[in-house]
Amino acid sequence: MAAIFSRRCRTVLTLSVLTLGWMGCNSDGPTGVPTPDLTTEGKPSGGGTGGSGGTGGTKAPTFGGSATGIRASMNGSTSYFSNTATLPSQGGAMEASLPNATGDNSLTSQSLHATIVAQGDRNRSEASASDFSVDLGTLKVTASFVMARATVQSGRKGVTGSFVSRVENLTINGQPYASTGSFQQISITNVGYVNLNEGHFGSGYETVRALHIMVPGQNADIVVGEAIAGMVSGTADCSGTNDYVTGGGWMMGTPSAARATLGVAGGRNTSGALWGHLVFNDASGSSVQGTGVTAYTVVNSTTRHLEGTCDIDGSAGTYSLNLTDNGEPGTSDTFDLTLSNGYHASGALNAGNIQLHVPCR
C-alpha cells in the first residue's frame, strides 16, 4: 500500500497509487516516502540562478540548464545516456543522442534524444527515450516511450515556467499503470518507489523528470527523461536569425507499418554552423544514426528540411528529412525521412513532439 497526502490540508489516506499535482515544495509527507526537492536537485551550476521577478534592465538574459535521456545510479556508480553539457550563460543550443543504450541490471532503451535551445526571450529543454526497461530484481520497470519538456520564458511578469511530461505503457513488476501527466508516486511495499511527472519551477528554473525509479535498499536511483531550463530576465534580442528544430517520439508511418522510434535535432546559427543529430529505429529491422548535418533549410513557417550523413544498419549512407511543427500537443507534427538506400518513412507522430526554435517564438 502507498499513502496519498495533500500538501495543503495534510490529510493522509491509504491508496495503491499516489496522484496529485506536484508543487515542488517540501511539505511533510508520510514517513519514509521520498519527496525529491526539485528546487535544488539537478540544478546546474552554470547559467543564471537569480529570481524570477521583474523584467530586467538593459542587460541580456542569462540562461542555464541541461537535458538527459537516462541517468542511472546503480551498484555504486552513475551512468549517463544521451546527456547534454550544461548550457552556457549566454544561451545557445546543445544536443546529445544515442541509438541504443545498455547498462547494469539489464537496463535497455533506444532512440535517446536530448536538446536544450536558449535564445531571445525563452529557453526550452527536452529529453526522450523509447522502449525503456530495467530489472532490479525486486523491481522491474518498463515504458514504451518517455518524454520530458521544460520551458522558461521572460515577459512582463518576469520569468515563468511550464513543463510537459509523458510516460507511455508503464509496467511495474508486470502490472500496468497509467500516467496522468500530473505527479504520481507509486509505492512498492518493502521495495521502493516509482515517481511520474516530477516538476518544479523556482528561481527562474523549470525542472521536470518524467520517470524516476528509487530502490533505497539497493542504492538505485534512475531518472528517464530529465529536462532543466533556467533563465534570468533581461532585455531579449528577438532579431537573431538562429533557427533550430528538435523532436522525439514514435510513429507508424513505416513501409511495413511497424512502429518506429526517433529523436532528431537540426539547425543553423548566425555564423552558419550546422548542428543536430538523428536516431531512428524501425521495429521491422532498420536502424539509423546520423553522423553529420550537411544542409538545413527553412521551407516555410512550420517546416524545416535537413540533410546529412548517417549509418544505416552498419553501412554509410545519407538522409533527407522534412520536419513539420503543427503546434501542440505534437500528434499533428510530421516526420518524413528518405534514406540513400531507398527507405522511406513518413507520417504524423503517434506520440512526442516536433518543436521549432526561432528567437522569441
N, C-alpha and C positions, 0 to 999 in steps of 0.2 A: 504494500500500500504506500501511497505517497500523500503528502499533505499539500493542501491548497490554502493560500493565505492572501489577504488583501493588504497592500501596503498602506491603505487609507484607514481602514477600520480595524486592522489587526485581527480579523476574525479567522479562526482556524477550523477547517473542515477536513474530513478524510475522503479522498477520491483516488482513483487509479492514476490519473494524469492531471498535472497542474497546468492550467491555461489562464493567462492574464496578460494584459498589456504591459510590456517591460518598461519600467520607468527609469531604470538605471540608477536607482537610489540605493541607500544602504540600510533600509529599514530591517528590523529584526525579523527573521523568518523562523520556521520550525527548527528545532535543534538538529544539527547535523546536515541540513540541506544547504549546499553551497549556493551562494548568491554572488556571482562574479561581479566585481566592481569595475565596470567599463569606463568609469571616469579616469582611471589610471592605467588599467591593464591594456596593453597593446598600443598605447600612445607613443609614437616615435619621438625621439629627442630632437629631430630636425624640424625645421619649419616653425611657424608661429604657434604660440600657445596662449596668446592673450585672450581677453574676454570677448564676448560676442556682442556687447552693446556698442552703439554708435556706428557711424558710417565712415569714420576715419577722416583724416585731413587730406593733404596733398600727397602723402606717401602712397606708394603702390601697395596692394595687398601682399601679404606673405602667406605661404602655403606649407602644408605638411601632410604626411600620410603614406600609405603603402597598400598593397593588395597581396593576398596569399591564397593559393589554391588549397593546400593542405599543410598544416603544421602539426606534427605528431611527436609528442614526448612519451617515450616508452622505453623500458629496460635501461633507464639511466641516461638516455641520450635523446636529443631533439633533432628531428629531420624536417626540412622544408622542401616542399614540392611545388614548383612554379610560384615563386615569390619575387615581387619587385624589390628594388632597392628603395630606401626611404626617399621621398620626394624632396628635392632641394627647396629652400625657402622662396626662391624666385618662381617656382612652378615649373611647368613643362610637362613632359609625357614619359612614363616608364612602363615597360611591359615585360612579361615573362610567360612562357608556355611550356608544356610538356605533353607529348602524345600519350604516354603511358607512365604510371607511377607504381612502383612496388616497394614495400617496406616490411619491417618486422611484423609479426603476428598476422601474417597473410594479408597485409594492407595492400589493396589494389585500387586503381582508378584510371580513367582515361580522359583525354581531351581537356587537360587542365589549362586554365586561362586566367591571367591576372593583368590588370592595367590600372593606371591612375593618370588622369589628364587634368591639369590645373592651368587655367588661363582666363583672362578677363575677370568676370565677377563670380566665378564658380570653380569648384573642384569636384571631380567625380572619380570614385574608386569602385572597381568591380572585380569579383573573382568567381569562377565557376569550376565545377568538376562533375564528371559523369561516371556512372557505374561504380560508385564507391563501395568498398567492402573492407571490414576489419574484423578479426576474430581474436578476442582477448581471453578466450577460454570460457569464462563465466558470462561473457557478454559479446554477442556477435551483432554487428550493426551493418545494414546495407541501405543504400539510397541510389535511385537511378539517376537523379540529377539534383545538384545543389548549386545555388547561386546567391551571392550577397552583393548588394549595390548600395553605396553610401554617397550622398551628395551634400555639399555645403555651398551656400550662395549668399553674397552680401547684397544688402538693399537698405531701404530707409530705416528699417528696424535693426540694422546690424547684420550679423551672420546668423542664418537659420540653417537647420539641418533636417534631412529626411533619409529614410532607408527603405529598401525593398529586400525581402528575404524569401527564398523559395527552397523547399525540400520536398522532392517527389518520391513516392513509393518507398517510404521509410519502413524498414522492418527492424525489430529488436528481438533477438532470440527467436526469429521466425514469425513473430506477431506483427501485423501491420499497424501503423499509426499514421493518422492524417495530420498534416501541418496546417495550422490556421492562418499563418502569416504573422500572428502575434506571438509573444513569448509563451513558450510551453516548457515545463520541466517534467520529465518522465523519470520516476524513481524505480530502480530495480532493486528489490529488497536484498539487503546484505551484499550488494554488488557495487552499485554506483548510480550515476545519473546521466541522462541524455537531455541536453537543453536544445531547444529550437528557437531560432529567430531572436537571439540576443541583440539588443540595440540600445544605444545611448547617445544623446547629444549634450555636450557641455564644453565650455571654454573654447568654443569655435570648432570642436571636433565631433564628427559623427563616426561612431564605431559600430559595426554590425558583424555578427558571427551567425551564419545560417545554421550550422550543426556543430554542437560541442559535446564531446563524449568524455566523461570523467569516471575513472575507476580508482578511488583512493588507495585501496589495498595493493594495487599494482603500480602506483605512481604513474598511472597512464592518464594523459590529457591530450585529446585530439580535437583539433578545430578544422572543419571543412568549410571553405568559403568564408574568408575574413576580408572585409573592406574597411579601410580607415581613411577618412578625408578630413583635412583640417584647413582652417583659413582664419586670418586676422584681417578685419576690414581695412580698406584703403581706397584710393581713387583708382577704379578699374580702367584699364585700357581696352576698349572694345574695338579698336581699329586694327588689331592684328590680323594677319592672314593665315595663321596656323590653322590647319584643318585636319581632323582625325576622325576615324570611325573605329568602334570597338564592339565586341559582342561575344556571347556564348550561348549555347543552347543545344537543342536537338530537333531533328526534322525527319519526315518520312519520304521526302521527295527524291529518293534514290532510284537508280534503274530497276532494282529488284523490289522496290517499295519497302526495303528493310530500314530499320531505324539507323540514323547517322548522328553522331555527336560531334560538336565543333566548338572551336574557340578561335577568334580572329581579331586582329588589330592592324590598322594601316593609317598612314598619314604622311604629311609633308610640312615641315616647319618653315619659318620665314627665310631661312638660309637655303632652302631647297632640299635639305636632307630627308631621305625616305626612311620610314620607320614602320615596324609591325611584325606580325607573326601569323601563322596559320597552322592549326591542328585539326584534323578531320578523320573520323573513324566510322566507316560504313560497316554495319554488323554483318553484311554479306561477305566481308573479307578485305576491302580496300582500305588502306591506311595512308594518310598524307601528313607530312610535316614540312612546313615552309622552311627554306634555308636562306631566303633573302627577298626583299621587296624591290622590284625594278621599275614599277610605274604606279602612279596614284593620280586619279583624275576625278574632279568634281563634275559629275554628269548633270545633276540638277539639284534642287534644294533638298531632296530626300535621298539621293542615290550617289554612291561612290564606286569607282571602278579601280580594282587593284590587279596588278600582275606581279609575278615573282617566280623564283626558282624553288624547287621542292624535292623532297624524297617521296617517291611513290612506291610503296611496297618494296623498299630496298633499292630502287633504281632512281637515277637522277631524272628529273623532268621539270616541267614548268606548269604554272597555273594561271588562269584568268578568272576573276571573281567580281561579281556585282553584288553590292550590299545596299539594301533599302531600309531606311528607318521610317516606318509609317506611324510612329507615335506609340504611346503606352497602351496596353501593358507589354507589348512586344510580339504578341502572337499574330500580328498582321505584318511584321517585318519579314523581309525575304532575303534568301541566300541563294546565289546562282553561281555554281562552280563548274568550270571546264578545265580538264587536265590534258596535257600533251599526248597522253595515250588514248584519248577519245572518250574517257569517262566524263559523264555529265550528271550533276545533281542539282535540282532546282525546286524551290517552293517556299512556302511560308514556314516559319518556325512553329513547332508544336509547343515549345516552351523556351524561355530565355528572352534575350533582348539584343537588338542592334541599336547602338547609340551613336549619333553624330555629335562631334565636339567642335563647335565654332565659337570664337570669343563672344561671351555674353549671350549665348543662345544654347 
